[in-house]
Amino acid sequence: MVSLPTIVEEIAPPVIPDRVRLYLDASKSDSTKRAYRTDWSDFRTWCESHGLRALPATPDTVAAYISDQADQGKKASTINRRLAAIRFAHKAAGIDSPTNTTLVEMTGSGIRRRIGTAQQAKAPAVKEVIANMVAVLPDSLIGTRDKALLLLGFAGAFRRSELVALDLDDMHECPEGLRVTVRRSKTDQEGAGMVKGIPYGKSSDLCPVRAVKAWITAANLQKGALFRGMNRHDKICSARLTGKAVAEIIKRTAKASGHDSTIFSGHSLRAGLATSAAAAGVSERKIMDQTGHKSERMVRRYIRDGEMFRENAAGAVL
């Protein structure tokens, strides 16, 4: 686990009581803490190599730094992340951030206009892709696990971090399928939680409920993590499956089913459900209920992809 107090202490060593340190560490996700440490280290190293101060940094220094980042071919999203780390460092030290000045803001705007802000999105694993992936899984314990992971991840539009965090106690069977409790997510860092409904599939081959139950039975799981690592001898490990492993399973299965594995990622299951649901005419609100998106803007990207040919102006006249 990345320690947030460590980052703060690197910037401006404060005297922090242990009980405060505990809650300070919990204020940011591990991924955010890793990003802050990496990006702050990059900025500090750059400043040292140019004989400049990183803290407090002047607006001229920050503007020169992000300009250099753009010249090196860094993406706009990476530069924005670097600025967030610089902003956090100054805030933690009780210093006004140079990132809020007109010079830095206008420099950043010019960089975004010059290099563009579009991100290279990974492909959604839509229903047809999922069907192809499931069809090539081996008739083994690891194949049973991966089928449950792929189908549940797709049906629940889960983030990979949510998938690997699921415990058996989070799965509640009901006549309609499964009620799955998500105790914490990227957009719910304070753990309010939500429950997702996973219905029985029309086809037994693509049914997430049957697949999950088959995995639990085959693995003889009694409590703890739902998805776990396995060794090459098909023996279940005690360790919880990692988010990186989920992405590797998706890529490996995509390749085995004849797809280009490089265009898929750990996000593809979530994007695939949203895109497939939009193509089937499911409303924006119902899609958001399943994905847990808080912003209509985010989910509308998938809806546009799903409706691209279903409601196509050219298709209506050609």
PyMOL commands that set and color helices and strands:
alter all, ss='L'
color gray80, all
select helices_A, chain A and resi 4-11+18-25+30-49+59-71+76-92+98-100+102-115+127-135+141-155+160-165+168-170+204-206+208-219+243-256+261-263+268-279+284-291+296-307+313-317
alter helices_A, ss='H'
color red, helices_A
select strands_A, chain A and resi 171-174+177-182+194-199+228-230+236-240
alter strands_A, ss='S'
color yellow, strands_A
deselect
rebuild
show_as cartoon
